[in-house]
Amino acid sequence: MTPELKDEMLTAYVLGELSAEDKSRVEKAMHENPGVNNEVLESKEFINQLREELAAETAPTFSNAQRNALDARFELASTAKGRARMILEKPIYTLGRGARMGLIAGAAAAMTIALFFTMSALIKSGDGVSTDPLPKVASIEVVRPPEPEEIVPEESKLPKFKADDAPPPPTVPVGPTGPGNNTVIIAPPIGPPTDTAPPVGEVLPSSPLTPPTDATAIPVFRVQPIYPEIARQQRLEGWVRIQFTINTEGKVKDPVVISSSNEVFDRAAVQALKKWKYKPKVENGNAIETHGVTIKLMFELEDA
Amino acid sequence: MNSFAGKNEWLKEVFETHSQMLLRYAFKLTGDEDQAREAAQETFLRLLYANRRRVEDRVKRWLFTVCRNIIFDKKKKEKRMYRLKEDEVAGGKDTAPLEVLEKKQSRGVLLELMDSLSENQQEVIRLRFQSDFTYKEIADITGLSISNVGFLMHTGLKALRKGFLEHLAQDAAKAGVQ
């Protein structure tokens, strides 16, 4: 401990600023060393004299006008009307942290809303001049009722179809949701070819393949899936393979995605397929449900 | 709970208890009676808008802190203006009036010696002995650390005591000559 620090401790002792531990240390030193004791006593005496002189120091007082003005303000604080007026007059620096944060949050919200409307107006004014390429969802590849011999696991058939003149697998990355792109190879095209698909959301004209046989399921009305915005922005193409049932009314029932190139397309494909209408399968003159129908929907960008 | 309930009485009580002490502190910081009154008045007006529940248990410290901030903010602004004025006015004049000198002569020795201390030392000593604040409270008001307050207090008191002893010795020497 330096002598300076020791002096400082004595001053703190005289002013009652020491912790109990330090206080007992100083008192012990005072007891053991008369010099320390004298120093403390002299300090106390000197401080008392200083305190007296400082207490006697002259100071200004409030003028009557100022005192009255303050009294009037204090009175104002005690009435409801005055309180309301005070709140309105309240300077910004007197607001609490919560109120200030509230103001900031309010300003931020107002700015966000303003930006929203501005953007909305800009989008409206830009109608018809979009330079983005229009996304296109390709139509049906396959509509295939299940054949008993084809229900065997697809993996075991893969080598066989590879050997055949099968179409090449898609080049888009395969997503984690399905067993793989080998299902594309398995399915032989039975339905109308993609490039002759009729406009979306319309009743399809009679196909050369109609009237339906017991083994075919022909869509008579279909809706184009909405191209997922995120996929369009990333220039992502792909496909979704869905298995479903055609009920006796020709409606799509229980669609399940069995594989897809990327799960980003799954939802759009299923939602669109649910709106499709098929010609129900007829057996012995009666419409029956067709289970295990699979379809593959392609998602392609027009300029890709 | 309505924070305004009984606020009028409370404000008056706070004013009666602390206004004079606050005014003296403000006067020492500004060196000008009118500026001191203005700063103290502004402090009480701010108290009017303050949340009573938040400041009630430390109102004295709150008043001194706010008053100090008002004075120092104003000083910062005026500093630039003074510079401009000094540039505009050619030469200078002695602004110390005779009455100020007379006032000084009537002050005690220790108060005279106080003027030789640094502003920080004067402030912590006055806050302690005129307004009875602890080291911690002084640290809160001035923005200094507690150890810094302790150091300034000690060195200030030491300098005062030394000067006081020298003064006593001079007086004794004079008395011996006579």
Contacts between the chains, C-beta under 8 A, distances in Angstrom:
chain1	res1	chain2	res2	distance
A	7	B	154	6.4
A	7	B	158	6.9
A	8	B	150	6.1
A	8	B	151	6.5
A	8	B	154	4.3
A	11	B	150	7.6
A	11	B	153	6.3
A	11	B	154	4.3
A	11	B	157	6.0
A	11	B	158	7.8
A	12	B	135	7.6
A	12	B	150	5.8
A	12	B	153	8.0
A	12	B	154	7.5
A	15	B	128	7.0
A	15	B	135	7.8
A	15	B	153	7.2
A	17	B	134	6.9
A	17	B	135	5.1
A	17	B	150	6.8
A	43	B	157	7.6
A	43	B	161	7.7
A	46	B	157	7.5
A	46	B	160	7.8
A	46	B	161	5.2
A	46	B	164	7.0
A	47	B	129	7.6
A	47	B	157	7.0
A	49	B	110	6.7
A	50	B	110	5.3
A	50	B	125	7.6
A	50	B	129	6.1
A	50	B	157	7.5
A	50	B	160	6.6
A	51	B	129	4.7
A	53	B	108	4.2
A	53	B	109	7.9
A	53	B	110	4.5
A	53	B	111	5.5
A	54	B	110	7.7
A	54	B	111	7.3
A	54	B	125	7.7
A	54	B	126	6.6
A	54	B	129	4.7
A	54	B	130	5.0
A	55	B	129	7.7
A	55	B	130	6.9
A	56	B	108	7.1
A	57	B	24	7.1
A	57	B	107	7.7
A	57	B	111	6.0
A	57	B	130	7.3
A	58	B	103	7.7
A	59	B	20	6.8
A	59	B	23	5.9
A	59	B	24	3.5
A	59	B	27	5.5
A	60	B	23	5.8
A	60	B	24	7.8
A	60	B	27	5.5
A	60	B	33	4.0
A	60	B	36	5.7
A	60	B	37	6.3
A	61	B	20	6.9
A	61	B	23	6.7
A	62	B	19	6.5
A	62	B	23	6.8
A	62	B	37	6.1
A	62	B	40	7.3
A	62	B	41	7.4
A	63	B	37	6.9
A	66	B	37	6.0
A	66	B	41	5.5
A	69	B	41	7.5
A	70	B	15	6.6
A	70	B	41	6.4
A	70	B	44	5.6
A	70	B	45	7.5
A	71	B	12	7.4
A	73	B	45	6.5
A	73	B	48	5.7
A	74	B	7	7.9
A	74	B	8	5.1
A	74	B	11	4.4
A	74	B	12	5.7
A	74	B	15	7.4
A	74	B	48	7.2
A	75	B	8	6.1
A	77	B	4	6.1
A	77	B	7	4.8
A	77	B	8	5.3
A	77	B	11	6.5
A	77	B	48	5.9
A	78	B	4	7.4
A	78	B	6	7.9
A	78	B	7	6.5
A	78	B	8	3.5
A	78	B	9	7.9
A	83	B	4	5.1
A	86	B	48	7.1
A	86	B	49	6.9
A	90	B	49	5.5
A	91	B	49	6.9
A	93	B	46	7.8
A	94	B	46	6.1
A	94	B	49	3.7
A	94	B	50	6.6
A	96	B	51	6.2
A	96	B	54	7.8
